Amino acid sequence: MTEINPKQTTLKTAVSLSGVGLHTGTSVTVTIHPAGAHHYYKFRRTDLEGQPIIEADCDLVTDTSRGTTLEKNGATVSTIEHVLAALVGLEIDNVLIDINGPEMPIMDGSSQPFVEVLQQSGTQELDAEREYFEIPHNIHFTDEKNKVEIIAMPVDEYRLTVMVDYNSPVLGSQHAGITGLKDFIEEIAPCRTFCFLHELEQLLAHDLIKGGDLNNAIVVVDREVQQDELDRLAQVFNKPSVSVKKDGILNNLELRFQNEPARHKLLDMIGDLALVGMPIKGQIMAARPGHASNVAFAKKIKQVMKKEQRRKQTGAPHYNPSEKPLYTTKEVMKLLPHAHPFLLVDKILSVDETSVVGIKNITYDQYFFNGHFPGDPIFPGVLQIEAMAQCGGILILSTVEDPENYGTYFLKIDNAKFKDKVVPGDTLIMKLELTEPVRRGLCVMRGRAWVGEKLVCEAEMMAQVVKIS
Protein backbone atom coordinates (compact mmCIF):
# COMPACT_ATOMS: atom_id res chain seq x y z
CA MET A 1 0.00 0.00 0.00
CA THR A 2 1.21 3.51 -0.83
CA GLU A 3 2.36 5.54 2.17
CA ILE A 4 -0.04 8.43 2.64
CA ASN A 5 0.95 11.79 4.08
CA PRO A 6 -1.45 12.49 6.96
CA LYS A 7 -0.88 16.27 6.88
CA GLN A 8 -2.06 18.87 4.39
CA THR A 9 0.69 20.54 2.36
CA THR A 10 1.40 23.74 0.47
CA LEU A 11 4.39 25.32 -1.29
CA LYS A 12 7.39 26.74 0.54
CA THR A 13 7.62 29.73 -1.80
CA ALA A 14 5.72 31.19 -4.74
CA VAL A 15 6.81 30.05 -8.21
CA SER A 16 6.06 31.43 -11.68
CA LEU A 17 6.09 30.38 -15.31
CA SER A 18 4.96 31.97 -18.55
CA GLY A 19 3.59 30.68 -21.81
CA VAL A 20 0.84 30.89 -24.39
CA GLY A 21 -2.74 29.62 -24.18
CA LEU A 22 -3.39 26.87 -26.71
CA HIS A 23 -6.76 28.12 -27.91
CA THR A 24 -6.63 31.85 -27.20
CA GLY A 25 -3.02 32.45 -28.20
CA THR A 26 -2.76 34.84 -25.24
CA SER A 27 0.62 35.15 -23.51
CA VAL A 28 0.14 34.73 -19.76
CA THR A 29 2.19 34.55 -16.59
CA VAL A 30 1.14 32.16 -13.87
CA THR A 31 2.28 32.53 -10.26
CA ILE A 32 1.42 29.75 -7.83
CA HIS A 33 1.37 30.91 -4.20
CA PRO A 34 1.40 28.98 -0.91
CA ALA A 35 -1.99 28.88 0.83
CA GLY A 36 -3.27 27.92 4.24
CA ALA A 37 -5.00 24.74 5.36
CA HIS A 38 -8.40 23.92 3.81
CA HIS A 39 -7.84 26.52 1.06
CA TYR A 40 -7.57 23.86 -1.66
CA TYR A 41 -7.03 25.05 -5.27
CA LYS A 42 -8.18 28.49 -6.40
CA PHE A 43 -7.47 30.62 -9.46
CA ARG A 44 -7.22 34.43 -9.33
CA ARG A 45 -7.60 36.51 -12.49
CA THR A 46 -5.15 39.32 -11.75
CA ASP A 47 -5.90 41.04 -15.07
CA LEU A 48 -9.56 41.66 -14.21
CA GLU A 49 -11.04 44.37 -12.01
CA GLY A 50 -11.26 43.21 -8.42
CA GLN A 51 -9.03 40.22 -9.17
CA PRO A 52 -11.89 37.69 -8.93
CA ILE A 53 -11.22 34.24 -7.50
CA ILE A 54 -12.51 31.06 -9.13
CA GLU A 55 -12.52 27.86 -7.07
CA ALA A 56 -11.47 24.54 -8.59
CA ASP A 57 -14.99 23.12 -8.36
CA CYS A 58 -16.78 20.86 -10.82
CA ASP A 59 -19.98 22.83 -10.25
CA LEU A 60 -18.28 25.86 -11.85
CA VAL A 61 -17.36 24.08 -15.10
CA THR A 62 -19.01 25.74 -18.10
CA ASP A 63 -17.16 24.23 -21.07
CA THR A 64 -15.36 20.95 -21.78
CA SER A 65 -15.14 21.10 -25.56
CA ARG A 66 -11.39 21.74 -25.85
CA GLY A 67 -10.24 21.43 -22.25
CA THR A 68 -11.87 22.25 -18.94
CA THR A 69 -13.13 25.79 -18.29
CA LEU A 70 -14.29 27.27 -14.98
CA GLU A 71 -16.48 30.35 -14.68
CA LYS A 72 -17.66 32.37 -11.70
CA ASN A 73 -19.50 35.69 -11.88
CA GLY A 74 -18.38 36.20 -15.48
CA ALA A 75 -14.68 35.49 -14.85
CA THR A 76 -13.28 32.41 -16.59
CA VAL A 77 -10.12 30.35 -16.62
CA SER A 78 -9.62 27.50 -19.06
CA THR A 79 -7.33 24.55 -19.82
CA ILE A 80 -6.82 24.03 -16.09
CA GLU A 81 -6.46 20.24 -16.12
CA HIS A 82 -2.67 20.04 -16.57
CA VAL A 83 -1.75 22.25 -13.60
CA LEU A 84 -4.36 20.54 -11.41
CA ALA A 85 -2.96 17.12 -12.35
CA ALA A 86 0.52 18.32 -11.36
CA LEU A 87 -0.75 19.51 -7.96
CA VAL A 88 -2.58 16.24 -7.31
CA GLY A 89 0.38 14.18 -8.49
CA LEU A 90 2.75 16.01 -6.14
CA GLU A 91 0.19 15.78 -3.30
CA ILE A 92 0.08 19.56 -2.84
CA ASP A 93 -3.23 20.40 -1.18
CA ASN A 94 -3.47 24.19 -0.99
CA VAL A 95 -2.40 26.87 -3.48
CA LEU A 96 -3.60 30.15 -4.96
CA ILE A 97 -2.92 30.34 -8.70
CA ASP A 98 -2.59 33.85 -10.10
CA ILE A 99 -3.04 34.19 -13.85
CA ASN A 100 -3.15 37.38 -15.91
CA GLY A 101 -5.25 35.99 -18.74
CA PRO A 102 -8.18 33.69 -19.53
CA GLU A 103 -6.29 30.47 -20.26
CA MET A 104 -3.52 28.47 -18.60
CA PRO A 105 -0.42 28.20 -20.79
CA ILE A 106 -0.15 24.98 -22.77
CA MET A 107 3.66 24.77 -22.34
CA ASP A 108 4.72 21.45 -23.96
CA GLY A 109 1.20 19.98 -23.73
CA SER A 110 1.86 17.97 -20.56
CA SER A 111 2.03 18.51 -16.79
CA GLN A 112 5.80 18.23 -16.68
CA PRO A 113 6.59 21.99 -16.83
CA PHE A 114 4.20 22.58 -13.93
CA VAL A 115 5.74 19.70 -11.96
CA GLU A 116 9.24 21.07 -12.51
CA VAL A 117 8.41 24.59 -11.34
CA LEU A 118 6.50 23.27 -8.32
CA GLN A 119 9.44 21.07 -7.38
CA GLN A 120 11.68 24.15 -7.40
CA SER A 121 9.65 25.46 -4.47
CA GLY A 122 9.27 22.24 -2.54
CA THR A 123 6.44 21.63 -0.11
CA GLN A 124 5.78 22.25 3.56
CA GLU A 125 3.38 20.53 5.91
CA LEU A 126 0.54 22.44 7.49
CA ASP A 127 -0.92 21.95 10.93
CA ALA A 128 -4.05 20.24 9.64
CA GLU A 129 -4.96 16.68 8.82
CA ARG A 130 -5.37 15.86 5.14
CA GLU A 131 -9.00 15.12 4.42
CA TYR A 132 -9.73 12.40 1.88
CA PHE A 133 -12.97 11.36 0.29
CA GLU A 134 -12.95 7.60 0.60
CA ILE A 135 -15.17 6.07 -2.07
CA PRO A 136 -17.83 4.36 0.11
CA HIS A 137 -19.33 2.09 -2.53
CA ASN A 138 -19.24 1.55 -6.27
CA ILE A 139 -20.09 4.72 -8.19
CA HIS A 140 -21.03 4.24 -11.86
CA PHE A 141 -21.20 6.64 -14.79
CA THR A 142 -22.27 5.79 -18.33
CA ASP A 143 -22.53 7.89 -21.47
CA GLU A 144 -24.05 5.53 -24.02
CA LYS A 145 -23.79 8.01 -26.89
CA ASN A 146 -20.03 8.31 -26.55
CA LYS A 147 -19.56 4.75 -25.22
CA VAL A 148 -18.02 6.03 -21.99
CA GLU A 149 -18.06 3.89 -18.84
CA ILE A 150 -16.47 4.90 -15.55
CA ILE A 151 -16.60 3.22 -12.15
CA ALA A 152 -15.07 4.19 -8.81
CA MET A 153 -14.60 1.44 -6.22
CA PRO A 154 -13.51 1.48 -2.56
CA VAL A 155 -9.79 0.91 -1.90
CA ASP A 156 -7.42 2.52 0.60
CA GLU A 157 -5.34 4.44 -1.94
CA TYR A 158 -5.54 6.24 -5.29
CA ARG A 159 -5.59 3.99 -8.35
CA LEU A 160 -6.63 4.94 -11.85
CA THR A 161 -6.87 2.86 -15.01
CA VAL A 162 -7.88 4.22 -18.41
CA MET A 163 -8.77 2.38 -21.61
CA VAL A 164 -9.19 4.33 -24.82
CA ASP A 165 -10.32 3.07 -28.22
CA TYR A 166 -9.48 5.55 -30.93
CA ASN A 167 -10.99 3.62 -33.85
CA SER A 168 -7.73 4.42 -35.59
CA PRO A 169 -5.34 2.14 -37.50
CA VAL A 170 -2.46 4.09 -35.96
CA LEU A 171 -3.44 4.20 -32.27
CA GLY A 172 -6.02 1.42 -31.96
CA SER A 173 -6.88 0.59 -28.33
CA GLN A 174 -4.56 1.69 -25.54
CA HIS A 175 -4.45 1.23 -21.78
CA ALA A 176 -2.71 3.22 -19.07
CA GLY A 177 -2.75 2.89 -15.31
CA ILE A 178 -1.31 4.28 -12.12
CA THR A 179 -1.14 2.60 -8.73
CA GLY A 180 -0.43 5.28 -6.20
CA LEU A 181 0.62 8.85 -6.95
CA LYS A 182 4.28 7.92 -6.45
CA ASP A 183 4.39 6.98 -10.14
CA PHE A 184 2.89 10.23 -11.43
CA ILE A 185 6.08 12.28 -11.88
CA GLU A 186 7.93 9.78 -14.05
CA GLU A 187 5.12 7.86 -15.74
CA ILE A 188 2.28 10.33 -16.34
CA ALA A 189 3.38 13.97 -16.00
CA PRO A 190 5.52 13.99 -19.20
CA CYS A 191 2.68 12.74 -21.43
CA ARG A 192 1.52 15.36 -23.91
CA THR A 193 -1.79 16.22 -25.43
CA PHE A 194 -2.53 14.90 -28.91
CA CYS A 195 -4.97 15.25 -31.74
CA PHE A 196 -5.69 13.68 -35.10
CA LEU A 197 -4.71 15.55 -38.24
CA HIS A 198 -8.33 15.98 -39.30
CA GLU A 199 -9.13 17.54 -35.89
CA LEU A 200 -6.14 19.88 -36.24
CA GLU A 201 -7.35 21.01 -39.67
CA GLN A 202 -10.86 21.69 -38.30
CA LEU A 203 -9.44 23.72 -35.43
CA LEU A 204 -7.26 25.71 -37.80
CA ALA A 205 -10.23 26.34 -40.10
CA HIS A 206 -12.18 27.80 -37.18
CA ASP A 207 -9.20 29.77 -35.83
CA LEU A 208 -9.41 27.87 -32.53
CA ILE A 209 -5.77 27.07 -31.74
CA LYS A 210 -4.15 30.48 -31.94
CA GLY A 211 -1.45 29.33 -29.53
CA GLY A 212 -0.99 25.98 -31.21
CA ASP A 213 2.49 24.83 -32.09
CA LEU A 214 3.83 21.53 -33.32
CA ASN A 215 6.02 21.48 -30.20
CA ASN A 216 3.08 21.20 -27.79
CA ALA A 217 0.94 18.43 -29.27
CA ILE A 218 1.33 15.01 -30.83
CA VAL A 219 -0.37 14.96 -34.22
CA VAL A 220 -1.66 11.57 -35.34
CA VAL A 221 -2.08 10.92 -39.06
CA ASP A 222 -4.32 7.94 -39.81
CA ARG A 223 -5.01 8.56 -43.50
CA GLU A 224 -3.08 9.35 -46.64
CA VAL A 225 -1.94 12.96 -46.77
CA GLN A 226 -0.95 14.85 -49.88
CA GLN A 227 2.28 16.84 -49.94
CA ASP A 228 0.42 20.13 -50.41
CA GLU A 229 -1.39 19.57 -47.10
CA LEU A 230 1.93 18.99 -45.36
CA ASP A 231 3.41 22.08 -46.98
CA ARG A 232 0.46 24.15 -45.77
CA LEU A 233 0.93 22.86 -42.21
CA ALA A 234 4.61 23.70 -42.37
CA GLN A 235 3.71 27.23 -43.42
CA VAL A 236 1.04 27.64 -40.69
CA PHE A 237 3.41 26.48 -37.96
CA ASN A 238 6.48 28.18 -39.41
CA LYS A 239 8.41 24.95 -39.98
CA PRO A 240 10.85 24.26 -42.81
CA SER A 241 8.97 21.07 -43.62
CA VAL A 242 6.50 18.58 -42.17
CA SER A 243 6.33 14.86 -42.90
CA VAL A 244 4.63 11.74 -41.59
CA LYS A 245 6.78 9.16 -39.82
CA LYS A 246 6.24 5.47 -40.41
CA ASP A 247 4.34 5.07 -37.13
CA GLY A 248 1.69 7.55 -38.28
CA ILE A 249 2.91 10.52 -36.23
CA LEU A 250 3.94 13.86 -37.68
CA ASN A 251 7.66 14.37 -37.46
CA ASN A 252 7.19 17.21 -34.98
CA LEU A 253 7.75 15.05 -31.89
CA GLU A 254 9.10 11.72 -30.68
CA LEU A 255 6.74 9.71 -28.48
CA ARG A 256 7.89 9.56 -24.86
CA PHE A 257 5.90 6.35 -24.31
CA GLN A 258 4.36 3.92 -26.76
CA ASN A 259 0.97 4.57 -25.15
CA GLU A 260 1.51 8.28 -24.51
CA PRO A 261 -1.99 9.25 -25.76
CA ALA A 262 -3.66 6.92 -23.22
CA ARG A 263 -1.37 8.18 -20.48
CA HIS A 264 -2.34 11.75 -21.34
CA LYS A 265 -6.02 10.80 -21.06
CA LEU A 266 -5.20 9.49 -17.59
CA LEU A 267 -3.39 12.77 -16.79
CA ASP A 268 -6.45 14.75 -17.88
CA MET A 269 -8.67 12.60 -15.71
CA ILE A 270 -6.48 13.17 -12.64
CA GLY A 271 -6.72 16.91 -13.23
CA ASP A 272 -10.47 16.93 -13.88
CA LEU A 273 -11.23 14.78 -10.82
CA ALA A 274 -9.40 17.32 -8.67
CA LEU A 275 -12.57 19.37 -9.16
CA VAL A 276 -14.30 17.09 -6.63
CA GLY A 277 -12.77 19.32 -3.95
CA MET A 278 -10.50 17.01 -1.97
CA PRO A 279 -8.10 14.10 -2.50
CA ILE A 280 -9.73 10.77 -3.32
CA LYS A 281 -9.05 7.29 -2.00
CA GLY A 282 -10.47 4.78 -4.42
CA GLN A 283 -9.90 2.76 -7.55
CA ILE A 284 -11.23 4.33 -10.73
CA MET A 285 -11.54 2.50 -14.04
CA ALA A 286 -12.53 4.42 -17.15
CA ALA A 287 -13.26 3.39 -20.72
CA ARG A 288 -13.02 6.11 -23.38
CA PRO A 289 -13.07 9.12 -20.98
CA GLY A 290 -12.91 12.77 -22.03
CA HIS A 291 -13.24 16.12 -20.30
CA ALA A 292 -17.06 16.09 -20.47
CA SER A 293 -17.36 12.64 -18.92
CA ASN A 294 -14.60 13.36 -16.39
CA VAL A 295 -16.44 16.44 -15.13
CA ALA A 296 -19.81 14.65 -15.12
CA PHE A 297 -18.23 11.85 -13.08
CA ALA A 298 -16.62 14.37 -10.72
CA LYS A 299 -20.08 15.88 -10.14
CA LYS A 300 -21.46 12.43 -9.39
CA ILE A 301 -18.67 11.76 -6.89
CA LYS A 302 -19.30 15.16 -5.30
CA GLN A 303 -23.00 14.32 -4.88
CA VAL A 304 -22.06 11.09 -3.10
CA MET A 305 -19.52 13.01 -1.02
CA LYS A 306 -22.15 15.52 0.12
CA LYS A 307 -24.53 12.69 0.96
CA GLU A 308 -21.83 10.91 2.98
CA GLN A 309 -21.01 14.15 4.82
CA ARG A 310 -24.68 14.63 5.73
CA ARG A 311 -24.89 11.01 6.78
CA LYS A 312 -21.85 11.35 9.04
CA GLN A 313 -23.23 14.55 10.55
CA THR A 314 -26.47 12.82 11.46
CA GLY A 315 -24.81 9.51 12.30
CA ALA A 316 -26.91 7.63 9.75
CA PRO A 317 -25.37 4.29 8.77
CA HIS A 318 -24.47 3.72 5.13
CA TYR A 319 -27.03 1.56 3.31
CA ASN A 320 -26.67 0.23 -0.22
CA PRO A 321 -29.58 -2.10 -1.12
CA SER A 322 -27.42 -3.90 -3.71
CA GLU A 323 -24.87 -5.01 -1.10
CA LYS A 324 -25.35 -8.43 0.48
CA PRO A 325 -26.59 -8.13 4.09
CA LEU A 326 -24.97 -9.88 7.02
CA TYR A 327 -28.29 -11.61 7.87
CA THR A 328 -31.21 -12.09 5.50
CA THR A 329 -34.84 -12.35 6.67
CA LYS A 330 -34.49 -16.13 6.96
CA GLU A 331 -31.48 -15.75 9.24
CA VAL A 332 -33.21 -13.03 11.28
CA MET A 333 -36.15 -15.41 11.88
CA LYS A 334 -33.73 -17.99 13.30
CA LEU A 335 -32.41 -15.47 15.83
CA LEU A 336 -35.63 -13.77 16.95
CA PRO A 337 -38.68 -15.39 18.58
CA HIS A 338 -40.98 -13.11 16.55
CA ALA A 339 -42.91 -14.17 13.48
CA HIS A 340 -45.27 -12.61 10.93
CA PRO A 341 -47.02 -10.24 11.32
CA PHE A 342 -44.91 -8.99 14.22
CA LEU A 343 -41.42 -9.53 12.85
CA LEU A 344 -40.21 -5.96 12.22
CA VAL A 345 -36.63 -6.53 11.04
CA ASP A 346 -36.04 -7.49 7.41
CA LYS A 347 -32.25 -7.78 7.37
CA ILE A 348 -29.13 -7.00 9.36
CA LEU A 349 -26.31 -5.04 7.75
CA SER A 350 -23.66 -5.28 10.45
CA VAL A 351 -23.01 -6.48 13.99
CA ASP A 352 -20.02 -5.86 16.24
CA GLU A 353 -19.45 -6.20 19.99
CA THR A 354 -21.46 -3.11 20.92
CA SER A 355 -23.74 -2.20 17.98
CA VAL A 356 -26.02 -3.52 15.29
CA VAL A 357 -27.49 -2.00 12.13
CA GLY A 358 -30.72 -3.34 10.65
CA ILE A 359 -33.37 -2.55 8.07
CA LYS A 360 -37.17 -2.45 8.09
CA ASN A 361 -38.86 -1.88 4.73
CA ILE A 362 -42.20 -0.11 5.13
CA THR A 363 -44.79 -1.50 2.70
CA TYR A 364 -48.43 -0.49 2.31
CA ASP A 365 -49.78 -4.05 2.67
CA GLN A 366 -48.87 -4.30 6.37
CA TYR A 367 -51.88 -4.96 8.59
CA PHE A 368 -51.74 -1.85 10.80
CA PHE A 369 -52.16 0.59 7.90
CA ASN A 370 -55.84 -0.40 7.65
CA GLY A 371 -56.50 1.61 10.79
CA HIS A 372 -53.40 3.82 11.17
CA PHE A 373 -54.68 5.79 9.38
CA PRO A 374 -57.17 5.33 6.52
CA GLY A 375 -56.14 7.76 3.80
CA ASP A 376 -52.98 8.80 5.68
CA PRO A 377 -50.92 5.66 6.40
CA ILE A 378 -48.24 6.19 9.07
CA PHE A 379 -45.94 3.58 10.60
CA PRO A 380 -46.88 3.72 14.33
CA GLY A 381 -44.26 5.19 16.64
CA VAL A 382 -44.69 2.35 19.10
CA LEU A 383 -43.82 -0.10 16.32
CA GLN A 384 -40.74 1.96 15.43
CA ILE A 385 -39.62 1.42 19.03
CA GLU A 386 -40.45 -2.27 18.75
CA ALA A 387 -38.49 -2.59 15.48
CA MET A 388 -35.45 -1.02 17.12
CA ALA A 389 -35.83 -3.31 20.12
CA GLN A 390 -35.96 -6.39 17.87
CA CYS A 391 -32.84 -5.13 16.08
CA GLY A 392 -31.12 -4.75 19.46
CA GLY A 393 -32.25 -8.23 20.41
CA ILE A 394 -30.29 -9.62 17.47
CA LEU A 395 -27.12 -8.01 18.85
CA ILE A 396 -27.54 -9.97 22.08
CA LEU A 397 -28.97 -13.21 20.71
CA SER A 398 -26.31 -13.51 18.01
CA THR A 399 -23.78 -14.15 20.81
CA VAL A 400 -25.47 -17.33 22.12
CA GLU A 401 -25.44 -20.77 20.53
CA ASP A 402 -29.17 -21.44 20.97
CA PRO A 403 -31.02 -18.12 20.43
CA GLU A 404 -34.32 -19.98 19.95
CA ASN A 405 -34.25 -20.76 23.68
CA TYR A 406 -34.10 -17.11 24.76
CA GLY A 407 -36.59 -14.29 24.97
CA THR A 408 -36.12 -10.52 25.33
CA TYR A 409 -38.49 -8.41 27.41
CA PHE A 410 -38.83 -4.63 27.73
CA LEU A 411 -38.13 -3.18 31.17
CA LYS A 412 -37.96 0.52 30.41
CA ILE A 413 -38.15 3.10 27.60
CA ASP A 414 -36.79 6.61 28.15
CA ASN A 415 -36.45 9.77 26.07
CA ALA A 416 -38.41 8.44 23.12
CA LYS A 417 -38.70 11.06 20.39
CA PHE A 418 -40.42 10.93 17.01
CA LYS A 419 -39.02 13.53 14.65
CA ASP A 420 -40.83 12.79 11.39
CA LYS A 421 -43.45 10.54 9.83
CA VAL A 422 -42.51 7.11 8.48
CA VAL A 423 -44.76 6.07 5.60
CA PRO A 424 -45.13 3.28 3.05
CA GLY A 425 -42.19 3.24 0.65
CA ASP A 426 -39.69 4.33 3.33
CA THR A 427 -36.76 2.21 4.42
CA LEU A 428 -36.10 2.47 8.14
CA ILE A 429 -32.37 2.19 8.92
CA MET A 430 -31.89 1.32 12.60
CA LYS A 431 -28.76 1.44 14.74
CA LEU A 432 -28.69 0.13 18.29
CA GLU A 433 -25.68 0.71 20.56
CA LEU A 434 -24.97 -0.71 23.99
CA THR A 435 -24.49 2.13 26.48
CA GLU A 436 -23.50 -0.23 29.33
CA PRO A 437 -21.98 -3.71 29.44
CA VAL A 438 -24.56 -6.51 29.61
CA ARG A 439 -24.89 -7.68 33.23
CA ARG A 440 -27.10 -10.53 34.47
CA GLY A 441 -29.06 -10.43 31.22
CA LEU A 442 -29.83 -6.69 31.50
CA CYS A 443 -29.23 -4.73 28.27
CA VAL A 444 -29.24 -0.95 28.07
CA MET A 445 -29.16 0.48 24.55
CA ARG A 446 -29.50 3.69 22.62
CA GLY A 447 -31.63 3.27 19.53
CA ARG A 448 -31.87 5.58 16.52
CA ALA A 449 -33.69 5.18 13.23
CA TRP A 450 -33.33 7.10 9.97
CA VAL A 451 -35.03 7.37 6.63
CA GLY A 452 -32.14 8.27 4.31
CA GLU A 453 -30.06 10.77 6.29
CA LYS A 454 -33.06 12.07 8.28
CA LEU A 455 -33.31 10.96 11.89
CA VAL A 456 -36.96 9.98 12.48
CA CYS A 457 -36.93 8.21 15.86
CA GLU A 458 -34.69 7.73 18.90
CA ALA A 459 -35.03 6.23 22.35
CA GLU A 460 -33.13 4.74 25.29
CA MET A 461 -34.25 1.22 26.12
CA MET A 462 -33.64 -1.43 28.75
CA ALA A 463 -34.51 -5.06 28.23
CA GLN A 464 -33.86 -8.34 29.92
CA VAL A 465 -32.71 -11.47 28.10
CA VAL A 466 -34.17 -14.57 29.70
CA LYS A 467 -33.68 -18.21 28.89
CA ILE A 468 -37.03 -19.80 28.16
CA SER A 469 -37.57 -22.88 30.30
Secondary structure, 3 states (H helix, E strand, C coil): CCCCCCEEEEECCCEEEEEEECCCCCEEEEEEEECCCCCCEEEEECCCCCCCEEECCHHHEEECCCCCEEEECCEEEECCHHHHHHHHHCCCCEEEEEECCCECECCCCCCHHHHHHHHHHCEEEEEEECCCEECCCCEEEEECCCCEEEEEECCCCEEEEEEEECCCCCCCEEEEEEECHHHHHHHCCCCCCEEEHHHHHHHHHCCCCCCCCCCCCEEECCCCCCHHHHHHHHHHCCCCCCCECCCCEECCCCCCCCCHHHHHHHHHHHHHHHHHCCCEEEEEEEECCCHHHHHHHHHHHHHHHHHHHHHHHHCCCCCCCCCCCCECHHHHHHHCCCCCCCCCCCEEEEECCCEEEEEEECCCCCHHHHCCCCCCCCCCHHHHHHHHHHHHHHHHHCCCCCHHHEEEEEEEEEEEEECCCCCCCCEEEEEEEECCCCECCEEEEEEEEEECCEEEEEEEEEEEEEECC
